[in-house]
Amino acid sequence: MLMAKPRQSLLIFFFPTYSSVSSSLGNPEFLLFSQRTEIHRYLLASSRDERLPMQDLKLVAAVDYDVVSNCYYYADTVDDVIMQFCEDRFGQEETVLISNDIEMVEGLAFDWLALNLYWLDSALDKIEVARHDGRLRRTLVSDDVNLDQPRGLALDPKKGYMYWADWGDSAKIVRAYMDGTHIETVVSTNIHWPNGVTIDEQTGRIYWTDAYYHRIESAFSDGTGRYVVVSEDLPHPFAIGIYKDRVYWDDWSTLNIESANKHDGSNREVFLRGLEGVMDLKIFHNSSQQGVNPCSVSGGCSQLCLVLPNVTSVNSP
């Protein structure tokens, strides 16, 4: 277990009681996915596929979305940038958030409670964080033991944990506090090529794809209670997401996006076909990302606020 040293000027809060916030989500249920040079929004209710209007994309490896502000985040690994694209009734605005000291961002995750953006750089072996507008950037994890060949990043803001997959020589699923401390491997056996990892908001279980063993698996957040969800006709699963009682994934060999029952893999369905180069996918709906921003309590916080498990407040000197 690796413990990071306290960082200067870091104010951290955890607020254990949550209530709903209003959502500006115009499309109540959609699947967001990146297809190298395109980003799409697939409306689940109407089965309509919409290409989002971002221009000159080279290779978008990771995406996420802020339900309340209606802003999309994406990482382009050719231009080496992390971008923000926001829509409202007045129009659209695209902003460069991060453009220096990044090389291969293969995981991107928005902390919708503290309004921070996390990313995983597989070339630099780093996990970093910044405010949602790119300010107050910090490196949280930087070592080649816990970050050998990392890919895929998932946050559980209500619990204060982050997870990532690593397909290096010692393949694993790793969990850490959202400030980069208390790093622990939660899955390390019978795993070889994990590509994507996600959190089920309803149950708190983690799900991941393994392209070597051709299966989708699930476990409790500490790695216990592990079982195989899908193991047939799964040649190269990559990204993964959970919505209600369904698990969604794409496959680089079949070129499909599919779904199945998240508990036992039953009622499998193909709903998008012929998609080359799907790099990331996530599902959003009106009940997504509900809670209270812990940094808004008691007058707010001008520094970087990171959510931790079971901590009331920590002010590092």
N, C-alpha and C positions, 0 to 999 in steps of 0.2 A: 504493500500500500504506500502510495506516494503522497506526502503532505506538502503542499506549497507554502512558502513563507508568506506572512502577511504583507500586503502591498500598501504603499503609502496613499493617503488621501482617498481611501476606499470606504464608502458608507454602505452598509449592507442591512437590508430589512427582510424579515419574513412576517407575513400577516396571515394567520391561520384561518380566518373566517372570510368567506367570499359571498358576494351577491352579484346579481346580474348587472351588466352594463348594456346600454343600447347599441345596436348594430346598424351600420349603414349599408349592409350587404344587400345589393340590389338583386342578386341572383341567389335565392336562399339555399340551394344545394348545387355545388359544382365540383368537378374534379379538375384540378390544375395540373398540367403536365408540360414539360419542356421536351422539345424534339430537335435538339441540336440548334438549328437556326430559326426555330419558331417556339412560341409559347402559346398554349391553347387552354381554353376554358370550356369544359364539356358540361353542359347543363343536364343534371341527372333527371329532372322532372320531364323535360321536353326532348331529351336525347339529341340536343343540338350542340354541335361542335363549333366553337368560335375561336378564330385566331386573334390573339391580342395584337394591338398595333405597334409593338416595339419594332424598330427598324435596325437593319445592319447587324443582326445577331450572327455571331460566328460559331460558338459552341457553348450553349447554355447548359451547364452541368447540374445546377441546383436552383430551386425556386422556393419561395414561401409567400405568405399573404397576411396582411393585417386587416381583419374583418372590419374593425371600427373605422379606420381611416380610409379604407378602400385603396390600399397601396400594395403593389406587388414588389417583391424583392427577387433579384436574380443575379447569378454569377456567370460571367462569360470567361471561359478559361483560355481563349485565344487573345482577347483584348486585355485580359488580366484586370478586370474591374468587377465591382459589386455595385449594382444599380438599384434605384428605386423608381417605380412608375406608379403615379397616383392619378386617380380619376375622380372627378366630382361633377356637379351640374354646370360648372363654369368651363370645364375642359379637361385637358390632360397635361401632366408635367412629368418629365423624366429627369432624374438627377443622378450624377455620379457620386456615390457615397465613399467608396474606397478604390484607390487607383495606384497605390504604391505598396511595395513589399508584399505582394501576393503573386502566386504562380499557378496553383492548381486547386481551386476551391471546389471540392467535391461534396461538401455538405453545407447547407445553409438553413438556419432555423431562427424564427422570430419568437422572442419571448414577449408574449402579448400581455403579461402582467406588469413587468417592469419596463416594457417598451425598449428592449435591447435586441440587437441583432448578433447572432453567433455564427461563426463560420469555421470550417475545417479545411486546412490547406495540406493536401497529401504530399506535395513536393517539399514544403518547408517543415513538415511534421509539427504543425501548430494548430491549436484551437484558440481563436481570438474572439473578442466581443467588443462592441461599440454601441453607443446610443443609436436609436433608429434613424437618426440623421447623420450618422457617421462620426460624431464627436466622441471624445473620451475613449479612444481605442486602447485596449489592453490585451496582452497575451496571457492566456490562462493556463494552457498546457503546452509544453515545448520539450519533448524528449522522444528518442527513437525506440524506447521500450514500450511505452503505452501508445505510441503513434508510429507504427512500422509501415503499414500500407493502409491507412485509414480511409474509409469511404462511408458516407451516410452519417447524418447527425440528427438526433431527435431530442426535444426538450419536454420535460414535465414540470412546467412552472408552478403548478399547485403543490407539488411535492418537493421542488427544489433540486431535481436531478437532471443530468443530461446523459445521453447514451450515444455511443458510436460503434460502428462495425470496423473490424480490421482483418484484412485477408492476407497478412504477412505470413512469415514462417510459422509463427504461433498464432493462428487465426483465433479470433475471439470477439465477444461482445463486451464492451467496457461501460461501466457506470461511474459517474463522478458527481460531486456537488457542482452547482452551476457557477461556482467561483474557481473551478479547476482543482480543488482539493479533494481528499478522500477518494482517490482513484482506486477502483477495484474491478477485476475481471469477474464477470458474472456468468459467462458461458465460455468454456475453453475446450470441451471434449466433443468429438463427433461434429466438428465444424471445420470447414476448409476454405470456402470462398464466399463469405457473407458480403453481399453488395448493399442491401438496404436494411434499415431498421426504423421502426415506428412505435408509437405508444398508443394504446387503446385508452381513450379518456374515460370510458365507462368503467372498465375493470382494472386499469393500471397495469395490465400485462404488456410485455414487449413482444413484438413480432419481427422476424427477419427472414430474408431470402438467402438461400445458399445455392449458388449456381453449380458447384461441384457435386454436391449430393442431390441436386435437382429437387429441392423441397422448400417449403415454407414452414417455419417452426414458431412456437410461442412458449413463453415462460413468464413466471412472476418477475417483478422488477429486480429481484435478487438472484435470479437464475434458477430458482427451484420451480417445481411444478411444470417441467418442460415436456412438451409433446409435439408431434408432427401434425400439422394442419392439412397440408397438401403435399402429395409425393408422386402423383402420376401425371404424365404428359407435361413435364415442367423442365424443358431442356436448358433454359438459361434465364431464370428469373432475376430481375434487377431491382427496380424501385418498388416500394410497398407503402400502402396506406390503409387505414381503418375508417369505416363509416357505419355507424349503427351496428348491425350484426353481420356485416360483410367485410371481408378482406379484399383489397384491390392490389393488383400487381401488373407489371409489364414484363414481357419476355423478349429478349433480343433474338431468339431463334424463330419463334412463331410470329413475331412482329405484332402481337396482340396485346391489348389490355383486357384483363379478365377479372372476375370477382367470384367469390365463393363464401359459404358460411364460415365465419371466423372461428367457430368452435370445432367443427369436424370436417370442413372442406366440402361439404355437400352443396347441392344446387349450384353447381359451377356454371358460369355464364361468360361468354365472350361478347363484349359490347363495343369494342373498337378494334378494327382489323387493319393490317397493312401499314403499321406505323414503324418506320425505321428510326433508330437512334433516340428512343425515349430514354432520357437521362434521370428524370425525377418526376414524382407525382405525389400529390397531396389532395385531401378532400376537405371541403369547407361547407358550412351550413349556418343557419341563424343562431344555433345554440353553441357554435364554436367560440372559443376564446372569451368565455364569460368569467368575470371576477373583478376584484378591486385591485388597482395598482398600489402595491405596498409603498411605493415612493411618494404617493400623494397623501399619505397619512401624516398628521402632525406638521403640516406646512410644506411637505415635500422634501426633495433632496436635490442639491445642485451638482453633486458628484455622481459617479456611476453607481447605480443601485443594483445589486445582484441578489436574487432570491436563493435562500438556503433552507435545508430541512430543519425544522424544529428549533429555529433560532429567532429570538425576538428582535434583537438588534446587535450589531457588532460595528464598532468604530475603530478601525485599525489606526494606530498612531502614525 
